[in-house]
Amino acid sequence: MTKVNPNFGKKLKKFGAETAYHCYHCGNCTVVCPLSTDEEQFPRRFMRYVQLGMEDKIKHSLEPWLCYYCGDCQTACPRQANPGEVMMSLRRYLTTVYDWTGLSRKLYTSMAWKVVSVGLLFFATLAVVYGFSGEMVTDRVELETFAPAHIVHPVGYVFGAVLSFFLLSNVYRMFRFILGDYAKSVPLSVYVEELRTLVVHFFTQARMRLCTNKSRWLKHWLLMTGYFVAFMLVNIDVVTRWSLTNEPPMWWHPAKLLWTYASIAMIYVTTEAIIGRLRKREPMHQYSHSTDWMFLILLWFTVFTGLLMRIFMELGLPLPTYHTFALHLAFTVPLLGLEVPFTKWSHLAYRPFALYFARIKERAVQLQQRQGPESEMAA
């Protein structure tokens, strides 16, 4: 028996779904969607779920994560019901369902929470950096003296471990919602075998290549790989010691080349996304939730200040280097602390995990079907 929440549509408006009730279910959106299949149909089915208030059904669905918001459905919609934006709203809503802390819901539904949370983390980071920084050497750049690596790196590792705990615990809740009783019927070997699905889709975003707009896949891939490269360089101390050193390596140093790639890739994609949302020419850019802007602004300033800090370092400008580094950390902490486990950036994990869980569920159904005839034969 499916539970119905008659107020679900009203609740979903806070996540950006303003037009779900415009839909009269012609099915055009599902027909034109290159990602919709007979087994996993969307967006029309989910427009109906929203209208009927089938909140419980949506909580246990993975289809919203299989949509990459290419915009074809919105172009084909005769009622301007904006099915792509409704699917995006469902992803925001599901992020709050998986989050056991409740912070995700606050950030998605309250402007005050967004502003205060970002502001507190920003100014607290500046206070900590300047409160615990070393000497500001002014006749030459000594970044490691201003921000000692033996302090910065351990703090970063602890911060990363805390964020990983929140994100992975939310992914586990996602797993329980999607697989339910199927989780118990699948042997461990299946989970191990299907890990390749998770890895492939995380690193290639291959499913997005099926969308009509191929350039969106490239931009998404550049953003993902840029972030992943930067994340790995920050967390592998043996490679990244140069980032807090007093003597930057030559331009051909592998870590330096990778940092350059990551910076250019991320700042290009975020700049293009900001311009697109301001112009509102493409369907996916016509409706922007406040958390979309929060993510883009924080990411852009994080990357820009990091790049600017390295330019000042190369030019031998000590004070601009130190102060820009402090600003870089002040933008980085709210970006990672809020976005990675609780809002937009968490989608980078939820999408490939959704495909992974879909394969697990498919294998579970196959096992049950196989076991059915075997049980009948044994009887």
ABEGO torsion letter per residue (X at the ends): XBBBBAAAAAAAAAAGBAAAAABAGAGAAAAABAABBAABBOAAAAAAAAAAGBAAAAAABAAAAABAGAGAAAAABAAGAGAAAAAAAAAAAAAAAABAAGAAAAAAABAAAAAAAAAAAAAAAAAAAAAABBBBBAABBBAAAABBAAAAAAAAAAAAAAAAAAAAAAAAAAAAAAAEAAAAABBAAAAAAAAAAAAAAAAAGAAAAABABAAAAAAAAAAAAAAAAAAAAAABAAAAAAAABABBBBAABAAAAAAAAAAAAAAAAAAAAAAAAAAGABAAAABBBAAAAAAAAAAAAAAAAAAAAAAAAAAGBAAAAAAAAAAAAAAAAAAAAAAAAABAAAAAAAAAAAAAAAAAAAAAAAAAAAAAAAAAAAX
